[in-house]
Amino acid sequence: MIGECGYHARHGHPTGYPPGRLDRILLSTILKNSSKHYYSQGLGGASVRDQVEIAAVVQGSTQAVRQHPCFSMVVCLVSPLVHPAERVQEIMECAASGSRSGWKPPI
């Protein structure tokens, strides 16, 4: 049912946005305009921290984000034996902040 669907992060990078900040822009735009769950992507540990802070402003506190998160992070890994530092930082920050995360296995 389309009414039940949430939003998924973008793939690729449109022109006209500052590099490394599009994830934060998309999250804040979605949270301002919808109450649906957002499946986000990050660009390193700082990205996850920033997105948790954005969600905390919208939801009222970081505790509210932990209890009823309005977004989840997807972490795409390269291969089962190689995890780029950025992806590991994202996974570790998700665990530290109590954020939900999903791992997309390499193809």
C-alpha positions, 0 to 999 in steps of 0.5 A: 500500500503506497500510504504505508511506504516510507522514504528511501535515501537518494542514490547518486548526488545531484548537482548544486548541493554541497558535497558531503552535506546532502544526507543532512539536507535530505533528512531535514527536508523529509522530517519537515514535510512528512511524518513517515519513516525515512531510510537514510544514508550517511557519509561517515560517523559525523553524518550519523551524529548530525542526523541524530541531532536533527531528528532530536530537534524534530522529535524533542530529544535524543531519548525520543529518537532512541525510543521511536526513531523517525529514520534508519541508516542503511550502510552499504559495504564493499565486500564481506572482508573489506569494510571502508573506514567510513562505513565502519564509523557509521556502524559504530556511531549507529550503535553508540547513538542507539540509531537503527541501521541496516547493512546492505550486503555487497553484490 
